[in-house]
Amino acid sequence: MQKTIIEPFRIKMVEPISMTTTSQRRKFLEDAHYNPFLLHSDQVIIDLLTDSGTSAMSANQWGGIMRGDESYAGAKSWERFNSVISHITGFKHILPTHQGRAAERILYTHLGGKGKIFISNTHFDTTRANIEYTGAKAFDCPHPESDNHDSDYPFKGDIDMETVKELVDEWGSENVSAIILTVTNNSGGGQPVSMHNARELSAFCREKGIYMVLDCCRIAENSYFIKHKEPGFEKKTYKQIASEMFSLADAAVMSAKKDALVNMGGFLAVNDETLARECTNVLIISEGYATYGGLSGRDMEAIAIGFEEVFREDYLHYRIKSTTYVGEKLNEMGVPVLMPIGGHAVYVDAKKFYPVIPVDQYPGQRLACDLYIAGGIRSCEIGSVMFGKYDKKGKLIPARQELVRLAIPRRVYTQSHMDYVIETFEMLMEHRNKQFGFKITYEPPFLRHFTAHFSPCGNC
């Protein structure tokens, strides 16, 4: 049996990469205020900022785009979109949205408000922002094993049921708007969630009368881990596993820009007819009519095709194994990565990579900037820049972890691109004695990591 994992596709079209020099990248980064989000795409060699909307679409998807029905209401493309999603998820009411955060905004604005709380295995940035914008509070309940980066526990994305029960007892079930299970757990290192954990949470929610919401943007990748790591699922297909997990929830939100293999789109799925009507009213006001919801017909065609392609066995095998290849190579050379490797990304522990840099100087931001200067690689800080808060005296309350995410777009880069990333880390490993990080010179009130400005510290 061959050891080399090859891409299960042929390349039909190419896009040129601008090959920049180190001195050019230093100037580009300075002009971008040391925030990789503010770089221009043609200034980046390998873009691992996100796997959201950055996938390469298939020939079938591009063919579907040409068939897109752009009728305002009741388009054939909507019927195909609705049919595929209903079949896989089992939900009765499917609301198309222009992306996942729109689905979040519609649902969480309706469920949230002052005095309410939301609980999750780990809220992602836009999820937390949509919740807190309503005046509600967001609480994370990650599995205890998620902090142990070296353990081989297979389902570090699980929600901690003991903490969940304590929060519900403290606040009262009537004040818990929803419990959100994100699969895979992006902010928790891209780690998968077990079916056992999802079943336990579902039973608890139904006992207490609490909404259970599945954030399912990487449901296919999560299904891969369940099939290969959780006993009892060996003979089930990836699609069957996903459908079972959907059946445990009361609602689902999805950014189709991940596991539907498209560049734009999402949906909200619910069973409750009253909730569906109320959310549809908000959808029409803010997104578009109920059968297009901010999407063109061609977008819905591409999603319908991609949401079936993503469950193919050869694709998922390649996807997970190619990400694992990068993570294990970095781990072998001593780069502190979160183990085991997740599905869509490799997470580097920046606090361990630069142990001398204090958390209030954002070691993750330092690593992200160093990766760009050394190799033109754009990555994303998932630490105290993204999730840190301030106390009443203006002192930083750091995030639980200081991570840098290398999110790998689907069907975009070859193994030689990934070998280049590994070689760049080899260069950085030789100069890990960095003393200083960054200070924030400008930040907005919400989601500061997208637009914040930074300045290198001397003795800040």
Secondary structure, 3 states (H helix, E strand, C coil): CCCCCCCCCCCCCCCCCCCCCHHHHHHHHHHCCCCHHHCCHHHCCEECCCCCCCCCCCHHHHHHHHCCCCCCCCCHHHHHHHHHHHHHHCCCEEEEECCHHHHHHHHHHHHCCCCCEEEECCCCHHHHHHHHHCCCEEEECECHHHHCCCCCCCCCCCECHHHHHHHHHHHCHHHEEEEEEECCECCCCCECCCHHHHHHHHHHHHHHCCCEEEECCCHHHHHHHHHHHCCCCCCCCHHHHHHHHHHCCCEEEEECCCCCCCCCCEEEEECCHHHHHHHHHHHHHHCCCCCCCCCCHHHHHHHHHHHHHCCCHHHHHHHHHHHHHHHHHHHHCCCCECCCCCCCEEEEEHHHHCCCCCHHHCHHHHHHHHHHHHHCEECEEECHHHHCEECCCCCEECCCCCEEEEECCCCCCCHHHHHHHHHHHHHHHCCCCCCCCEEEEECCCCCHHHHCEEEECCCC
